[in-house]
Structure formats: C-alpha cells, structure tokens
Amino acid sequence: MVRYLARWLIVISFLLLAACAPPPFGAARTPSSTPVPASSPQATARPTPEPTRVPSPVPSPGGEHIASLPEILQAPERFRDQFVRLEGRGVIMATLPLCPGYVGLDERQRFVDAEGQMIVATIAFTWPEGLRMYDAETVRLFEGYIRIFQGPIGCPGSTQERTVPYFEIRGVELKR
C-alpha cells in the first residue's frame, strides 16, 4: 500500500512540476504516436490534413479579430482549419511519457488562454529563443489554426474513438 501511494505521489509531483516549469526552448512538439501496421484500423485515422501551403496571416477585412477559446470550444466545426488569433499565457505540457503503443493525438500539451481555459495544442514552428512557453504574468497573442482530430486515442486495449479540437500554434508575439 505504501509503495502504491509513493508511486502516485511521484506522478502528482511530476504533473505539478510540468505545470510550473517551462520546457526547453526550441523544442517544437507535434502529436506523437507509435507507428501502427498499415492494415490496422488505427492507421486510417488521421488529424485534419494540413494545407499544402500555409497562408500568410492576414487580418480580416473588418480589422483584426481575436477569437475567444469559449466560442471555439462551443462550436469547433465553425473554426475548423480557420486561422485564428488567441490571447493567452502560453503552452503547458505534462512530462509523463505516453504508454507504449499509444495511438492518436497527444493531448499532454495544452494552450492556456488569458482567462485560464485550456485547449489541446501543437506547436508548428520554431519557438523563439529566450521566450518562455508559459508565462503566468504576461498575456501574449498566439496565432495559428483550429484543427479537429477524429479517430482512436489511447493506449492499446483502452483506445476510444474521439473528436478533439486542437490549436495548431504557428506564431506568438507580445501584446502591444
């Protein structure tokens, strides 16, 4: 029983540490999964495909619109593959490893908006050197695309078919 409690205490400590400490700079993270055989049903599940050419971020004709995370999470299909700007504190991530054979979107990395709400995130650019991934004291402007992953997620034997919206971060700048 003591060993069991000690293991959980270690796991909780790592989670708390991950939420407080910034990850190494320049660590571009993408969803990771273990390769599966081509004949497997999991091999056919793919996240929303990326555009072949990334359009230049251009504000909408009515001026720059900064989306809110609640409106995105309430109607993710409305934002699918749309370029958005979100105000936020940054990206946090759990440092616990995925189980062997994990399938699907890696949900350990989360974007935290200015109000503290979260959405699964991927970083699709080289993070600026010297810029913290998460800064509780500073609100910054993040830009990228809302993607929707549809397919199996989880460890072998406990995968679930899920639909998960996520924020594919393509840039960050300090608010002026």
N, C-alpha and C positions, 0 to 999 in steps of 0.2 A: 504494500500500500504506500509506503514511504517513497519507494522508487517511482511509482506511478505519479505521485504528487510532485516529486522533484522534476520529473520529465516535463510535466505541464508548466511548472514554474519556469523552467528554461525556455519553453516555447513562448510563453507570455512575455518573458523578458526580451526575447529576440523581436517579437512584434512591437513592443514599446520602443525598443532601440531603433527599429526600422522607421517608425513614425517620427522620431525626433532627430535622427542623424541624416544628413544629406548623403546620397550615393556618390560614388566617384564621378568627377567631371568628365565629360566626353563619352560617357557610357550611353551610347544610343541603344535603346531597348526596343525590341519588337516582340510580338507574340511568339512564344516558343512552343514547339510541340515536338514530340518524338516522331520520327518517320513511321508511317504505317504502310503495310503492303498495299499495292495499287488495287488489288481485288477487294480490299476491306471496305465496308460501307463508310467508315470514318474518312477514307481517302477522298471521298467525293464532297465532303463538307468543306466549304471554303468561306473566308470572310468576304465581305463585299469587295469586288475587284477594284484595285486602284486604277485611276485613269492613266492612260499611257503617257500623257503629258500633263504635268501639274500646271494648272492655270496660274498666272500671276495674281496675287491677292489684290483685288481692286474693290474699293468701297462701292456699295450700291449707289445708284444714281441719286437717291434721296439723301445721301450722306452716309457716314459710317454707322452701321447698326451693330451694336454689341448685343449678342444673344444672351439669354439667361439659361442657366442649367435647368431650372424647373420647367421652363417651356420646352426644352429639348427632351427631357426625360418624360414629360407628359405626352408628347407626340413625336417620337423619334423618326417615324417614317416620313414626316413632313420635312425633316432636316437631312434625310439620307443623302450622302455624297455632296452635301452643300458645304461651301466654305463659310466658316463662322469665326467670330472673334468672341472670346470669353474673358472676363476679368477674373483673376484668381491668384491664389497664393503659391501654386506650383504643383509638383507631382510627388506623391509619396509612394513607397513600394515596400511590400513585405520581402524579407530576405530569405525566408524559408524556401528550400528547394521544392520543385514540383516532384510528384511521385514518379517513379519510373513508368514510362509508357503513357504519360499524360497526353490527352488529346484535346485539341481545340484552343480557344483563345485564353491566353494567360491573363487572368484577372487580378494579379497581385499588384499591378501598377495602377494608381488612381490619381486623376486630376482633382484638385480641391479648389472650388471657386471661392470668391470673396466672402461668401456667407458660410462657408464650411461644408457645402454639399459636395458630393463626390460622384464621378463617373469613371468607368474603366478607361484607361488611356494607353496609347502607344506614342513613342517619340520617333518621328520620321525625319529627323535632321540631326546635324551635329550640334550638340548642346554648347552654347557659348562658354568658353573657358573663363573661370572666375565667377560665374553666375550660379548661385545656389539653385538646386532643383526645387526646393521648397523653402519659402521664407514667410513665416507667420506674421512678420511685421510689414511686409510690402505687398501691395496689390499690383500685379503686372497684367499686361494684355497678351493673351495667348491666342494664336490663330492656327486654324487647321480645318479638318473635315470631320463631319459626323459620319461614322461608318456603322454598319449593323452586321454583326456576326450571327449566322444561323447554322446550327449544327450541333454535334455532340461535344460536350465539355466534361472533363473529369478524368479520374483515374480508371484504369481497366477494372471492369466489374461494377463500377458505380457511375458510369457516364450518364448524362442526361441530355436530351435534345433541348437546346435553349436558344433564345434570341436575345442577344446582348448588344445594346448600342454602346459605342465607344468613341472617344475623341482622339483622332489621329493628329497629334500636335506637329505643326510644320514650322512654327516660329514663336518667339517670345520677345517682348520689348517692355521696358519700364514705362509706366504711365506718365504722361507729361502733365 
